[in-house]
Amino acid sequence: MKQENEISICWLRRDLRLNDNAALYHALKSNYPILVLFIFDENILSKLTNKADARVTFIHQALTKIQDELAEKGSSLLVKHGKPEEIWQTILKEYHVKAVYANHDYEPYARERDMVIGETLKSHSINFYTFKDQVVFEKDEVVKTDGKPYTVFTPYYRVWLKKLNDFYLKSYHATPYFKNLLSIKSLPFPSLKEIGFEKSTRHFPSSNFEVKLNKYDQERDYPAADATTRLGIHLRFGTVSIRAVVKEALKQGADKWLSELAWREFYMMILWHFPYSATHSFKPAYDNIIWRNNESEFVAWCKGETGYPLVDAGMRQLNATGFMHNRVRMVVASFLCKHLLIDWRWGEAYFAKKLLDYDQASNIGGWQWACGSGNDAAPYFRVFNPALQLKKFDPKMEYVYQWAPAYKLALAPVPIVNHEFARDRALNAYKKALN
Ligand SMILES: Cc1cc2nc3c(=O)[nH]c(=O)nc-3n(C[C@H](O)[C@H](O)[C@H](O)COP(=O)(O)OP(=O)(O)OC[C@H]3O[C@@H](n4cnc5c(N)ncnc54)[C@H](O)[C@@H]3O)c2cc1C
């Protein structure tokens, strides 16, 4: 029999919104009052060295908004800080929990975490219901006819597109069910300071992506044009719904942009099926490359002091804003792996520290693509020429002058390495490893 104080919990993670949220929708339609939970995960936070990390501020702001929305509905967000295993033990003592609802999270750490929490809940006879929410098609939904995962994007995308229909894009309309939220006074909401962080002064891009779509196809490759949507951080933390975003892309006929959203799902699918690729080259032979790993050259790359204008502008944009244009990401990544022969994992880790839109699957996918070690990567002998890339994609040096003004004043650093020399050196090192 249902008792007075029995509740179910909807645990938010990378889905920081009340609207069109699969887990929350299903929770609200169940039999028990719903308490919405977020845990500031110490296992993740303790690895962030910058105490003013902008992503923590972004999450805190998104949660503040959710708290306000819940308060308007007579409920509250439960915000905890600690290691999820320990937090759940406390919650299970504090509340009479009947079921837990959450959305799938595909990264290796998240899979492990959910397995452990699932076991804990099971040992208390509590059901753990999980749902697809952050992608349109997840790990096993777009696969080859023999059930194996695609490792090449083009055939994957063909099937992804063919499968796309209203059923998969239907939004989870929770409004009629908000009355099933647990009626409760506002619970304590920790400040950033209380969880060991400071407020970042970074500017966060707006989630109004719609206006950017009509010129995306023509202008997306020009870093000075500011023609991409900057939706990455919102997709990362789920402050927008992927279903709503895809519907808008279809409505505007933004085909190229739609394919970029599919790349995101492709990389998530790859990381799910090939979790070793988080730390090892997808193509194992690439782990035979003897990297030079010169530390002072790595520092010069990080600071944007390589003497290559596009590389330096990109790194400076990243350091100043937490964003770097996609075309420039490809150029700086290729430069690090090939021109400097520095292990892609060093660059991947640096991006992970700095990018507002950092996403493990896309970042690893992007880095392994540039290095050549990835599943559907640039061939190893394709070595981007940073000078030609500059000529083609920033011909008036507008992007370079914005982020690396020294080039305008002819104060540019001397190139760290000669392009032709570096190209030959890279090709030799790659050939040696792959033969
Ligand atoms: C070395 C390297 C590292 C990268 N690291 C990340 C990362 O950590 N997180 C991340 O989201 N993207 C990453 N990307 C992909 C891409 O550069 C960014 O998604 C894009 O620049 C973000 O800008 P935007 O939000 O304006 O994207 P838009 O061009 O407006 O695209 C919309 C959304 O589609 C997705 N998307 C676009 N391009 C790609 C792509 N090539 N691969 C996967 N998803 C894509 C993103 O979610 C993006 O926000 C990386 C690419 C490279 C080459």
The ligand as a Gaussian input file, in Angstrom:
#p B3LYP/6-31G(d) Opt

LIG

0 1
 C       40.047000      18.508000     -32.236000
 C       38.559000      18.724000     -32.090000
 C       37.989000      18.693000     -30.819000
 C       36.603000      18.867000     -30.667000
 N       36.055000      18.823000     -29.394000
 C       34.720000      18.949000     -29.236000
 C       34.129000      18.881000     -27.941000
 O       34.802000      18.680000     -26.921000
 N       32.784000      19.056000     -27.855000
 C       32.004000      19.264000     -28.953000
 O       30.793000      19.412000     -28.820000
 N       32.542000      19.293000     -30.194000
 C       33.867000      19.160000     -30.369000
 N       34.397000      19.240000     -31.622000
 C       33.503000      19.379000     -32.790000
 C       33.196000      20.828000     -33.219000
 O       34.388000      21.529000     -33.386000
 C       32.298000      21.557000     -32.237000
 O       31.155000      20.796000     -31.950000
 C       31.834000      22.902000     -32.798000
 O       32.936000      23.691000     -33.162000
 C       31.044000      23.634000     -31.733000
 O       30.631000      24.870000     -32.218000
 P       29.079000      25.194000     -32.393000
 O       28.362000      24.806000     -31.127000
 O       28.967000      26.589000     -32.853000
 O       28.699000      24.136000     -33.498000
 P       27.777000      24.129000     -34.809000
 O       28.690000      24.091000     -35.973000
 O       26.738000      25.172000     -34.780000
 O       27.113000      22.679000     -34.706000
 C       26.014000      22.410000     -33.815000
 C       26.334000      21.279000     -32.890000
 O       26.616000      20.088000     -33.641000
 C       27.618000      19.330000     -32.967000
 N       28.804000      19.260000     -33.821000
 C       29.209000      20.127000     -34.775000
 N       30.318000      19.696000     -35.391000
 C       30.635000      18.533000     -34.800000
 C       31.683000      17.587000     -34.980000
 N       32.622000      17.738000     -35.922000
 N       31.729000      16.514000     -34.171000
 C       30.787000      16.312000     -33.229000
 N       29.763000      17.154000     -33.012000
 C       29.697000      18.245000     -33.793000
 C       27.952000      20.074000     -31.680000
 O       27.150000      19.555000     -30.647000
 C       27.573000      21.499000     -32.051000
 O       27.310000      22.304000     -30.937000
 C       35.792000      19.069000     -31.808000
 C       36.387000      19.094000     -33.075000
 C       37.751000      18.937000     -33.214000
 C       38.358000      18.983000     -34.574000

